[in-house]
Amino acid sequence: MLVNLCPFFKRKFYFVLYTLAILISCIFFSCDQSSLKKNAYEPTFSTDSTNKKVLKWGVPTRGYYEMEEPLVNYLNRKLKNIRIQIIASNTLEDFLVRLRKKEFDITIHNGLAALEQEQNGYTIVGKIANDDTYRGIILVNKDSVINNFSDLTGKTISSPGKEALAGHMMPMYFLHQNGVNVKTDFNILNLGSFESVILNVYQGNCSAGFCMLSMWNDFIKKRPEIKSRVELKWTTPALPNLALIFRNDMEVKVSEELKAFIFSISNATAEGKKVLETLGGTPLVPANTSTYYPMKKFIKEYNSIFQ
């Protein structure tokens, strides 16, 4: 009888030991987990302590970006409560679409677009001072043998886009005034940017190209070899230079702070000279709608020809 019961008690004994071991393990595991919980790393997220107002500064193309970036960087160094984010578009057309949607708080653009945007929630507050630099130009490939206006007949002329004032409208109007039939004498190749115009003339993909004087001057500083094959052939009369526009719903305090810094930049200091260098070496000055009245006269005459 005892012999038969031994295996039973033996099994019972091992079962109790096994259960006890599990209970002890659970207790220790629970304590260990509690300890780990107390000492575990928990990431903390700091809030933005700057509390800076972020404004979007829109530019049409890479050329404009390079021209205005030093100004934006200067303002970001000086402004205490404002940070400016510069945003470049791929083409002039893309930029104008975004501008009409009011995606930008600030931009520098031609006076014609500025006047149009005053009907769309923007205000002209300033301009680049020196109007003499705001001219359209006509570039020619030196191998195209274009010496006179009549030599443009049958040629292809590249353009940054039909809505570019200095880069398309002013050269077209200039050619019309000089006896060229701008509707039939040559073909227009729309490329979307000043850089593309210059490079296509350089590569011989077109005989001539429309551009803006300041963009040309800036481009050949970086790429002087371009002048070996591209010649500035004709220059148009000047119009009021690029306008600085702000969104109407910008806080008055923010607007006044921005204007105070922008209009105080001068060539008197090394920093100011560097900032203004890409803007043609000329400061920004206050301006308003009446500053661009000559633009209204120009566009009226232009539309009488091209519409």
Phi, psi and omega in degrees: 000311179296324179298319181290330182278339184302312180301324181297310180294328179297315180295320180299318182297315180294324179297318180295317179299317182297315180297318180297321179297318180296316180298317180296318179298318181296319181298312181294320180297318180298317180295319182295318179296320179298319179294318179298320181300319182292325185262359184294148178281128175236118183295143175244146183247118180278146177277157179291108184277351183285323181055034182278142175284124181263125179243143180261124180253110184270140175229146186291310187219181180300321180300316177293323179301312181294329180287322188258346181302317178301324178294315180296317179297320178299313181296320179294332176285329187267324186284135183269323187247008184227139171236133183252130178253120181270133184232121180257144176261163182285324182220166177298319181298318179297318179300314182295324177298315181291325179293319179294335176274000180062042179282344184249148175271328184219146169200159171245121182209175185294157186299328179295312178296324179297317178297320179295320183286346174292342175269001186237017176099018177240163179227135174285122181243342182195183179200163170286129194296313189279104180289338184298335181275350183267088181222152171271154178225160176239116179265148176228148172284131186298336179277352184278351178053055175255110181246328181236164179301325181295337180288350178283346182301127179082358183271167174254128179245126180275151183218147176287348181144146185295341181269359178282119184294294180287333185271355179212303186297313182295316175296322179296316179295321178298315179296319177302316180294338180258024170086008179273134175278096188289351180268337186230339190286334182214168179256144179256131176246108181278123185245344173094346179203157179294322181299318180294322178300308183300314183292325179289326174292317180300317182279354178081015178287342175213156184282329184212171180204148175268140180207175175257137186305312183296324179292320177297312181299320180291321183294316184285345172293323181273330182233070184298338180294342180301325183293346179291337182233352182238135181238136172281110188266313182224149179234135181277164169299160183274158171228168178308135187293179184305142182261146173260122182235145177243151172292141183297331184271011175292138180303138182302317180299318179294315180301315182293322179295317178298310182298322180300317180286318183296315185280352179266354179289131179217173179280004185292333180245159179298320179295314179297320180297320180294320180296317186278346183303316182283349176264021180085014179073016183239141182285171171266139182231159178299146179206169177209189184305317184297336178301331187254021175301321176303332179293324179295320178295317180299311185292330177295316179290322180296314181295331178293338180266319191257001177240000000 
